[in-house]
């Protein structure tokens, strides 16, 4: 329960990222008054539709029907719409969608997230990889459906933005090759928590990002209680695993009264919450000059340096900075002092950036 309280503290800031997998929608009702199909079951339905040998490999069955039985494509589209158009969401989904998220990503086809937001009179942009991130990235009220959006499914989007077959996953329009890939990585770096719900790391692209990043301290996986030891072992490499399931997790979130949560520093009028920032252009000579002459450097460039993506090494990471961060995380008090112009402010900026990117919410001093 203590971990759930910590998660809620982070979510309340509006700077947490939500990533939904198939398990997120298992309790939602579709147009057929049943639950959305998981990949293996969908594959069997496609085999039945095409009247060929049953197989649980969705990439194979969908590819076979589309290429070998093209006269069934319209029927396939209608079947998908029936199974993935949501008309009723679970209580857990309602709770999760009642929070303000930095952004939501999902591998699901269905419209459960958008439906839930609309039911609560909250607007959200429901996007696919074809939508331009430059137009939407500054807004936090959006969900990116990596594998496609059922409401946009037609013959043109089938097997392109709406991904079924193996060729659609490895094509140039795949997530790794899309314009949303870099913004997604920046969201992971800048957010204060990454919450995976009902996701099993099926997509190797996502696992690669988690493997190469340093997000374990702020990553949480919400899974069903009967998760296999193998699956749990895999997830624990990248974060903390909570096996409560979506509905119980949502109930536990609701258990905490927001007025009782320890967020005292939010109410201090003399302080602002520090939030990491994105940069829109590389650092230039004028900014470098101002930095060396006056010690003036925009915090967005400090965040950019800390995340390991600078075009030029305009800062040096000193051992003392990491020592200070470790002490602060252990609730020790630190005093930084020196003569005028020796870099105290820069060290503080580095510390704020590092701890915020690692998931701690800090008052801006």
Secondary structure, 3 states (H helix, E strand, C coil): CHHHHHHHHHHCCCCEEEEECHHHHCCCEECCCCECCCHHHHHHHHHHHHCCCCCCCHHHHHHHHHHHCHHHHHHHHHHHHHHHCEEECCHHHHHHCCCCCCEEEECCCCCHHHHHHHHCCCCCEEEECCCCHHHHCCCCCEEEECCCCHHHCCCCCECCCECCCHHHHHCCCCHHHCCHHHHHHHHHHHCCEEEEECCCCCCHHHHHHHHHCCCHHHEEEECCCCCCHHHHHHHHCCCEEECCCHHHHHHHHHHCCHHHCCCHHHHCCCCEECCCCCCCCCCCHHHHHHHHHHCCCCHHHHHHHHCCCCCCCCCCCCHHHHHHHHHHHCCCCCCCCCCCCCCHHHHHHHHHHHHHHCCCCCEEC
